[in-house]
């Protein structure tokens, strides 16, 4: 999965700075009025930073550029998210996404339109793509190592959308926020962020394994073959 994923946000790297007064209002984050100019400025900053990014990734220390990338993405729009992923065709992928928020689509569209051509080192995506095989992914979450191969899903099809319940044996041991993360992360890894947003209607966490579950790869096949399907509950005994 991603080398790191972080919401674009202001970060204070001055360890000697005094903590903020909690009564002080959070400063307004400016949204550029010229979307195309903001996208062009992003890519100018990216090319200036790229040698540092490549060196940090080569040393397996992506945290060295996290702060600079946060500021670069935030200048495009403060609500955008970004990640550095393993590429599908290239070695790395830079992903800048609005998580399917329609208000952010003009910014990601302009960002994508201004992006340089993909090459052997970098590709550029405006939504988190699916991984080739989610069952080969293991997520480290605190003290837990969670293999997505053990995720099981119940899927109910309603025309061109699907309601799902996600189960993994480790979910019951996680804190609520981590449990929510591990409910949605396998779906994004399997379908990609855009398809998951378009095709999944209701997503629930199953605390015990339901009957009639399917694997993540079976869920992918199901969603890709939705056209012309009648309402049905799809599953095999798990």
N, C-alpha and C positions, 0 to 999 in steps of 0.2 A: 504494500500500500504506500501511502505518501511518505516521503522522506520527512516532511513535517507539514502540518496543516494548521493555519492560524488565521483567525479573523484579523483583517486589517484594523489596527487600533493604535492609539498613541501609546508610546512606551517611553518611560523616563529611565535613562541609563546612568544618571548621576546618583551614585550611591550616597553622596553627602547631602543631597537635597532634603529639605524638611518635608515631612509628610503633609499632604494637602489638608487644609481645613475642611472638615466635612460639611461646613455651612456654605462653602464656596460653590456656586453653580458650576456644573461641568461645562467647559467652553463649547460653544457651537462649532460643529464640524462642517466646514464649507463644502458645498457641492458645486462643481464647475458648471458654469452656464453654457460653455462651448464644449460639447461632448467630443467632437473630432479633435479639437486642439488639446484637450486633456489626454486623449488616447495617444496623440503624437508625442506629447511630453512624456507620457509613461515610457514609450519605446525608446526615446532619447536617454532617459534615466536607466532603463534596462541595459542598453548597450554600454553605457559607462560603467555599470556595475558588473557586467557579465564576466570579465576576467576574475573578479573576486568571487563571484558565485561559482564559477567552474573550479577554482582552486579549493574553495570550501567543500564542495561536493567530492572532489578528488581526494581530499583528506578525510572524508566522511565526518565533517564537522559543519553541517548545514546551519547550526545555530549561530555561526559567525556572521551570517548575512540576514538572519531573520528580521532584525530590527530595521535594517535598510529596506528590505522588501516590504515590510509592513507600511513604512512611510510612503513608499512608491505607490503601492496599491491604494492606500488611503487617499492620496492626492487625486486619484482617478475617481473614486467615490468612497466615502467612509464606511459604507455598509457592505462593500464587496469582501469576499473571502478569496484566499489563494492557497495553492499548495504546489509543492515540487514533487512530482510523481515519477515512477519508472515509466518510460515511454513505451508505446506500443510498437512504433517503427523506429524512433530515435532512442538514444540512451536515456534522455530525461524528457519530461513534459512539464511545462509551466501551465498551471490551470488558474484562471481567474474567473470566478463564478459569482453570480447573484443569487444562486440557489433557487432559480426559477421565479424570482420576484419580478413581476412585469414592470415595475418602476425602474428596475436596474437593467432591464434588457437593452435600452439604447446605449448604455455605457459598455456592456460586454459586446454588443454588436459592433460598436465603433472600435473597441479594443481589438477584436478579432479581425475586422477589416483592415486595420493598420498594421497587423502583425507581419513580420517577415516570413518568407517561405520556410516551411519546415526543412530541416537538414538532418544529417546523420547524428548530430548531438542533441538538438532541441526540437521539440514539437510544441504547439500551443493550442490549448483547448479552453473553450468558454463554459464547459461543464465537466464535472468529474466523470471520466470515462469508466466503463466496466473493466475489471481486471480479466485477463484471459481465462483463468480458472480460479474462482473464489475458494474452492475447496482446498487449494494449496496455501491459503493465507492463514497465518496465525497472528492474532492481535495481542500485544502485551498491554494489559490494563491494570496498573498497580501491581499487586501480587499475583494476578491471574494471567495465565496464558490461554487464550481462547482460540481454538481451531474452528474456522468457519466450516470445515468439513462436517462438524457435528451439529450444525444448525439444521433444524427441520422447520418446515413451513406448511401451514394449512392455507390453501388458496381457494377463494370462491369467486368465480367469474360472473360478472354482470355486464353483458354486451362487450364493451371495449375497455372496461376497467376491472380491477381485481381488488378484493378485500383479503388481507393476509393476517395471520397470527404467526408470530415468530417464536420458536422455542430453541433454547440451548441449555444443557444441564447446569451451566455456571451462572445463568441469569439470576437465579434465586439468591445467590451469594453476593450480588453486586449492590452498591448503593443506587438509589433511584436514578440519579443523573447518568451514571455509568450504564445502568440497565437500559435507559432510553437510547443511549449511544449505540449499545450493542444490539438494539432492536433494528435501528435504521441502517447502521453501517453495513451489515451483510447484504441488505437490499440494494444500496448504492453500489457496492462492489460487484454485485451480480448483474444488475441491469444498467448501471450508469445513472448518474444523478438526473439527467433529463428524462429518460424513459421512466425511471421510478416516479418522478413527479407527475408525469403525464398519465401513467397507467395504473398506479396504486392509489386507491381511494381511501380506504380505512386500514390503518396498521395498528395492530395490538401486540402486546407481549403475552405469551402463554407461560404461566408459572409451572405448569406440568405439561408433559408431552401429550398433545391431543391425538385422537385417532385420525387416520387418513392423512398423514403428513407426506410431503415430498421434499426432495433435496433442493439446494439452491440452483443447481444446474437444470433440474427439472422445472423449477420456477422460470428460469430464463427461457427455456423452450416454450413453456406455456404462454408467457407474455409475448414472445415473438410471433406466436401463431394465433393471436386473438381474432383476427378478422374472420367474420362469418361464424363465430362460435356462439352457441345459444347459452342462456344462463345455466350454470352448473357448478357443482362443487367438484374440484379436481384433486385427486390425491391417490396415493397408494398406501397400503398399510405400512407403518413405520416401525 
